[in-house]
Every structure is written in C-alpha cells, then in structure tokens.
Amino acid sequence: MPLRTQQIELNPNNKQSTCMSEHCGYARVAFNFGLSSFKVGLDQDEWRSHVDIKREFNAVKYDKFH
C-alpha cells in the first residue's frame, strides 16, 4: 500500500509569523537546557531522567529565560 501525503502551505500574517518564530526559539532553548543538564549528570556519574530534567527546567525557566 503506497503512502499518501499532503503538503499544506502556511500563509501567516506578521503577528502569526512572529509568534511562530518565538515558539521555535523557545523550544530550542528548552532542548539545549535539557541536553546540557543531561551531560552534566553524566559527568557526575548520575542518570537524569526526562522527568528530573523537566522538573529542573520548570523550576528555573522564569528566572533564567524570561
């Protein structure tokens, strides 16, 4: 059975485009924080789960990234 796909073009206005860019930038900040936190944990010989990293990020996100 062949796969079927659809390509949808987004045509956002200026306000929507700005909002999309901000969301992408914030997602990148969260990813980089999680990656660095995980690597620090490995350097200290401890395993940090995604739940631990998420909890740590939520605790500092407003002070550090706002």
N, C-alpha and C positions, 0 to 999 in steps of 0.2 A: 504494500500500500504506500503510495508516494505521500510525502508530507506536503501540506498546503500551508502557505504563509500569506500574510497580508502586510503590506508596507503602508504605514499611515504617516502622513506628513503633518507635523505640528506647525501651526502658524500663530505663535503667541504675540500679544501686544507687548509694549515696552515694560509695563508693570509685571506681566506674567513672566517675561524673559528674565527680568532682574530677580524675581522670586525663585525661578528655576536655578539660576546661577548660584544664588545664596545657598540653596539646599544642597547642591552638588559640592560646594566648598565646605559646608558643614559636615557632610558625610565623609569627606576626605580627612578633615580634622579628627573625627571620631575614629576612623580607620588607623590613622597614624598614631594616635594616642594608644589604641589597643595593641598595635604592633610593638611599640616601644615598651609598653608595660609588660607584655609577654616576654620580650627579650631580656628585660631587667630581671624578671622572675627566673628565667633560665640561667642567667649569670649567677644568681644567688641559689641555684640548685633547688628551686621550688617550682611546682607546676601551678600555673594560674589558669583557672577555667574561664570560659567566656562570662559566666555569671559573676565571678570575682572582678574581672576587668570592667564589666558593665557597671557594677556597683561602685567601683573606684571612679570611673568616668562620671557617673551621675553625681557623685559627691563633690567633684571639683569643677564641673563644666561651667557653672555660672560665675564662679570666682576667676577661673583661669581663662576662659574663652569668650566671655561676654563683653 
